[in-house]
């Protein structure tokens, strides 16, 4: 029986939860897959296997070595390898590695033991947590901006599961970050289910609507849970056992080298990606673990979220309205205010201090969504605490006067469209057309 057929058979015997966890840990895109054979083919690709082997913790590496050598492995570690579809069970209680796993494993060489290398942080844990809190805020803001951008634009797949440079540049400019940062934001959004790739187009995922309405604590909890799911239980347990031996700040890079001997042996190593995502989510800062990282590893997401909450920048219901039609938020805005503001403004720059701009088009869009001139005025006046500058006042009045001057409806009796307008000149021009 071919390896592909054996893999497909093993997948067919798995539960839905097991397959979901397999897809998360091996970071397989399930969208184009139609059946178990498609999934088996994706799992059997050399790059996928190499990436998975590179992300195995020490206990699983040792178990795989014994299985390949024909020796008896530790049962728990061998079962974990089976769940990852790297080995299969034999009749009885034995295990054997798939041929592709053996071939991929032979390409890896154990590095020198890094246990003698110690890294000492001169930074206090409180400073690490402070920096991680800022990163959490920036990442959540970047993801929100990406979702708004994706809702308004057609963003197609470029290459294999990539994003075009113009789309990356637009997001990067809004965030005042690099293109590489924007690419990582897309990657995180994809892995956390906020966006999906369908028919060669990036679209909003199932959790995108929830994300927009969530508060910062709920958003951080979702990102942490997504990261923890990719890490997996067995890897989390081994990392945690190593981390608990330390007092004071803990180096994430050192712990990863100690726990994952082959982590640097693959270009697209799962562990390398997890390390980058940990920095992006705020689980670590500049390579040092935050004070809530251990709670995430133990699966106590609520506790971790509560600890991280105190480090997030406080929101401010404050806006500076300027005569050049720009609106400056000197600090983070509450989610409900930001959503309302985006209905009638255009975003220029998003960050700890964000800039928005009013225009005739943006005001018209706000009125189309159901806002009124009075509602927009009230919101801007309350947030700024001052009388609106004359240019903004004029723009609002002019926008409200122009909006709805021409409406098109239907006449059910005559089965015809009906054009209405209070502007006789405009109405006459449309009748001529």
N, C-alpha and C positions, 0 to 999 in steps of 0.2 A: 504494500500500500504506500502511495506517495506521501511525502511530508505534508503537502498541501491538503490532501484528503484527511490525514490524521489530525491536522490542526483544525480543519473545519468540523470534524467529528467531536473534538474536544470542546470547541466553542458551542456546539449544539447541546452538549450536556451541561453547559454552564447556566447559572441563573441570570436573570436580567441585572440584578445588582452586581454580580461578579463581572459581567461584561461592561457595565458602566464604569466600574472601578478600573478595569483593564484599560479601557479607552482613556481614562484620565491619567493613569500612571505611565502609560506608554505614549500618551499625547497623540493619539490617532484621530484624524478628522473623519467622523462617521457620516458626514453629509452625502458624499458620493457613493457610499457603500449600499449595495442592494441586498446582499445575502451573506451567509457565513463564509462562502468561498471568497468573496471580495475582501472580507475582513481578514481571513487567513492569509490572503495574498499580501495585504498591507502589512500584517505582522511579520511576514517572512522576508520582507525586503532587507537586504544587508545593512542599509543605513539605519533602519528602525531597530534591528537587532543590536548593532554596534552601540547605538545610543542607549539602549536599555541595559546592556552589559556594563557600559561605562557608569551607569547610575546604580549599580548594585552595591549595597553595604557589605562590610567585611564578612558577616555571617553567611550571606548568600553566595559571595564569591568562594568562600571555603567549601560550602555545600556543592556548588557547581563543579569545583575542582575534583571533589570526591566522586561525584556522579560520573564525570568524564573518565576518571581513572578506574571506575568499576567498584569503588568502595561505598560503604554505607554512610550516607550523609545525616546531618541532624534533621529529624523529621519536620520540624516547624519551618526551617529554612528551605527545605526541599519542596514543601507544599507551597511556599510563597513563590518559588521559581515556577512551579506548575501553574499557579494563578496568573503569572506573567506570560505564560505560554512559551517559556524557554526550555522546559523539560516536560516529559509526559510520564504518566504512571504506567508501570508494567502490571501484568497479572499478578495479583498478590499485593506486596507492599513495596516493590522496587521502583526505581526511577531510571529513566534514560534521557539523555539530552537529544534534542533535535539536531540533525546534521548541520543545519545552518547556524545553530547556536555554537556547536563545537568549532566550526570554521571561524566564526566571529571571535570566540574566546581565545583562539590560538594567536590572534593578532595583538593581544594585550600583553604587556610585560609589567610585572609588579614594580612600582617605583621604590626608591629607598624609603625606609620607615621615617616619617616626619615627626614621630613622637618626641624626639629629642629637641625639636625646634620649638621654642616658646615665644609667644608674642605678648608683650605687656603694653597695655594702654595707659597713656598718661592722661587720658580724658576721663572725667568722672562719668559714672553711669547716668547721672541726671542730665549731663550735657548731651550724651548719646541719645537719650530719650527725647530731649528737646529737639534735636536735629531730625530724629525720626518722625516726630509729630508734624514738623513742617513738610517733610516729604509726603506723609500721608495726605495732608491737605492738598498739596500740589497735584498729586496723582489723581485724587478723587475729582478735582476740578478739571484736570486734563481729560479724564474719561467722560465727564459730563459734556465737555466741549465737543469731544469726538461724536457723542451720540446726537447732539444737536446738528452737527455738521453732516452726519450721515443721513439724518432725517430730511435734510434740505437738498442734498446733492446725490447724483448717481456716481458712486465710486466703484469702479470695476477692478477685478483682479488683474494684476500685472505679474507675469511670470507664474511661479507656482506659489500660491497663497501669499502673495506680496501685494503691496500697495504702490501705486504710481508716485513718482517723485513730486509732481505738482500737488497732489493731495497731501503728501507728507509735509511739504513746504508750507502749505496753507495752515495746517494744524500747528506746525512748529512756530510760525510767525505769530499766531494768536497766543501761543503759550510762552513766547519769548525763550524758546528752547531750541536745541539742535534737531536736525532731521533724524538722527539716531534715537533721540529721546522719543520723538513722535512715532517712530517705528516700534519701539518697545511698548508704547501706550496701546497701539493697535494689537500687538501680541497679547498683552495682558487682557484687553477687552475681549479678545477671541477666546482665550483660555478660561475666562470667568463667565462666559456665556452672554456677555452684553452685546456682542455682534457675531454674526455667522456669515459664512460664505455660501451663497446659493446661486447657481446658474452664472458663475463667473462674476458675481457682484456681491460686494459687502453690504449686508443689511442688518437692521436691528434684531437682536436676539430676544429670547423669551423674557429675560429679566430686565430688559432696557426700560420698559415703562415703570417697573417697580423702582429701578435705580433713581429715576428722576424725582420720584416722590419720597424716597427714603431720606432720613436724616443722616448726618455724617457717621454716627455710630453704626447704623444698619449697613451703610456702604462698606465701612471698614470690616465689619463682621463677614460680609459676603466675600470680600477679597481674601481675607484670612482663611476662610473655610475653603475657598477654591484652591489656594496655595497648599493648604494642608491635605486636600484630597489628592493632588498631584504627587505630593511627597509620599503618601502611603503610610500605613500603620507601622509596618516593620522598620522602615527607615527612620520614622519619627522616634520609635523606641530606642534604637541604637544611638541616634544623635543625642537624645535626652540623657541617656545613661552616661555618655561622655561629658556632656555639658554640666551635669550636676556635680561633677568632681571639682569644679572650679568655684572660686570665690572672686567677686569683682567682675569687670567687663570680660566678655568671652569673644574671641576672634572666630567669626563664622568661617572664614577661609581655612583656618587651621583645623577646625572641627570637621569640615568637609573632607579635607585631605586625609585625616585620620580615619574617618568612617567609610569613605568611598575611595579605595585604592586606585581605581581606574578612571576617576572623574575627569582627568585631563587627557584621556586617551582617545576621545572622540570629538570631532568638530562640533557636533550638535548634541553634546551630552545633556541629558535631562537635568543633572545636578548643576551644571554650569548655568543652565537657563533658570533653575530654581534660585540660584544665588543672585542672579540679576533681578529676578522678580522680587526677591526678598528686600533688595535695596529699594525697589520701586514702590513696594507696598508699605515700607516702614517697619518691616520685621528686623531689619538691620540698618545701620547708618555708618557709612564709610568702613564697612567690613566688620563692625562690632554689633553684637546682638542687643536689641532693645530689651527693656525690662519686662516686656510682655511676650517675648518670643517663646519662653518656656511654656507659658499657658497655651499658646497656639499649638505647640508640639504635643501637649497632653490632651488636646481637643477641647480645652476649656475656653472656647471662643468668647463667651459672654464675659468671663473674667478678664481676658486679654483686652477686650473692647472697652471695658470700664476703666482699666488702667491707662489705655492709650487716650481715652477721652480727655483726660486732664492735660494732655500735651498738645491737643489740637488748638490752633489759633481760634480765639473767641470771635464769634460773628458780631457784626455791627450793623445796625439799621441806620446807616449814614451814607449820604450821597452828595457829592459836590456838583452842582449844576453850573456850567460855564457858558459864557456868552457865545463861544464858538460852536455851540450845540453839542459839546462833549459832556459826558457824565462820568465822574471819577468816583469809584468806590475805594476809599482809603484802606479798607479791610474787607475780610470775607463777609459776604451778605448771607442772610438766612436763605435756605433753599426756596421757600415760597416767594420771597421777594425777588430773587434772581429769576425765577421762572416768569413772574409777572413782568419784570423789567425787559426780558428778552422778547416779549410779545410786540413791543413798540420801539425797540432800539436795535442797532446793529453792534455786534461786539467787535472791538478793535484789538484789545489786548486783555488776556486773562492771566491773573496771577494773584499774589497776595494783595496787590492793589490792581484793580481792573478798570478798564476804560471802555465806555460804550458811547455810541453816537446816535443822535436823532437826525432824521431826514424826513422829507415829505413821504417817501416810500415806506419808511418804517412806521410812521404814524398811521398811514393808510392801512398797513398790515395789522396794526394793533386794533384799529376800528373794525376791520374785517373779522377779527377773532371775537368780537363782542364787547370790547372795551368802549368807553365813552370818553369824550374830551374831559369831562369833569373828573372821571375816575383817574385818568392819566395825570391831570393837574394835582389832584389830591395826593396821589402817591409821591410825585416828585416834590411837592411842597413839604409833606411830612418827613421825607427822608433828608431833604436839604435843610429844613428848619428856617428857610428864608423865602422871600418873594422870588419868583422865577425871573431870570434875566429876560429882558425885552425880546431878544431874538427867539428864545424858546417859547415865550408867551405868544408871539406872532405866529410861529410855526404851528403851534397847536390850534389856534383859531382858524388859520388858513386851511390846515389839513381837515378840520371838522367841517368847514364850509364847503370844501371841494368834495368831500366824501359823500357818496350817495346822490350826487347831482344827476346821475344818469343810472336808472335801474331797468333791468330787463326781466319781465315775468311772463307768465303764460295765461292765456284766456282759455279756460277749459271748454267753454261753449263753442267758441269759434275755432278751437285747435290752432291758435296763432300765438306768436310772441307779442308781448305788449311792452313798449318802451315808454318810460315815464321820466320826466325831468322838469325841474323848476326853472331851469335855464332855457329860455326860448331859443336863443341863438344856438346853443349846443343841440337842442332837440331838432331844430331845423337842419343842422348839418348832418345829423344822423339819418333824417328822413331822406335827404338828398342821396346819401350813400346807399 
